[in-house]
Amino acid sequence: MQVEQMKTVLRELLTMTDLTPCVVGHRGVGKTAGIVQVCREIGWRYQPLRLGQMEVGDLVGIPYRDGDIMRWSRPSWWPADDDPPTLVHCDELNRAQQEDTLQAIFQFVEPPTEGLQRALHTHRLHPRHKVIVTINPPDGSYQVATLDRALIDRMVMVYVESDYPCWARYAAARGLDGEVRGFLASNRGMLAMQGEPMDLQVEPTERGWEMISTLRRQCRLPADLTMEVYAGVVGKEAAITFMRWLTDRSGRPLSAQDLLDRWPDVAEQAAAQRDDLQAATINDLQATLQISSSLNDEQERHLVAYLAILPRDLRFGAIKTLLRIPAVAQAISQDKYDHVVFEAIRTIGAEAGAVSF
């Protein structure tokens, strides 16, 4: 994406979530300038950290003795709880010269656990303050360290590039010299040549999909940038597959809530589902009922009606799964549902050698 697009994405991520954006781009593309502009637009204070020049003590503070307790002084750059909203910019993350510096900052760039504050050693960052990271891509053109996958997995990778139209808008807005602008309008090749594609081998993980859920619930991203942002969390292949899945509603499995709350409307669709889609629906039923296993009378009837339309093998498998949830087992084992579940329960009992009929 271009710098203006990057700014749009950053505004959403920073103001609506606790996620940590990591802006990846070649030298001179406008990463830092764009971040500073975002801070001005949303009225935040900007606090840069040049990690390539810092040691662990610069990050965690100097230890001192407080009676018989060891404490660490708050670094001068650390925003106080009563400071105005501040964006801490961890610049040159992959240029940290010492391994322990990179390890120290690892904790800080990780989004805070729900209900807790972002931390760095003994220091806690007030929730009004946020963190952003910028790096040059490790494509061989820069003297940078390779970031491990555990660190990449904790950030939303935002790839930014530039071209002449993007630069021309910036130059006009900044009132750069007219002769320079005129020269580059005729000699676009004189702008910086971009390097190799910026691929940091982002892959789908459980944490990544939780980030995607946060983005979908809390951010309003432009439609033309959504896939790029998702790709920066779970990788391009997973993002493309997910976006296709979002648009192909006809190929989706029914959800647990569909079955439990809307059975009369979805009964025909449920009966027509392929076995792989039925398996996905059953998995969602199991996960949903493990969290909230209380069923009202109507939901109970809907669940049994769904089990009744399943092919024999799938029905037995689904019932075997649901019987592991005590409240659900009690509900579906009632005499009035014997016509659906009795044979399955008898077969399961016989297999286990624990029940005789």
Protein Blocks (a to p, Z undefined) as FASTA:
>chain_A
ZZklmmmmmmmmmmmmccdcdddddehilpmmmmmmmmmmnopacddddfklccfklmno
paddehjaccddddfklccfkbccdddddehklmcfbfklmmmmmmmmpccdehiacdeh
jbccdfkbccdddddddehpaccddddfklmmmpccddddddfklmmmmmmmnopafklm
mmmmmmmmlpccddddddehiacdfklmmmmmmmmmmpccdfklmmmmmmmmnojklmmm
mmmmmmmmmlpccdfklmmmmmmmmmmmmmmpcfklmmmmmmmmmmmmmmmmcdcfklmm
mmmmmmmmpcfklmmmmmmmmmmpmklmmmmmpmklmmmmmmmmmmmmmmnopacZZ
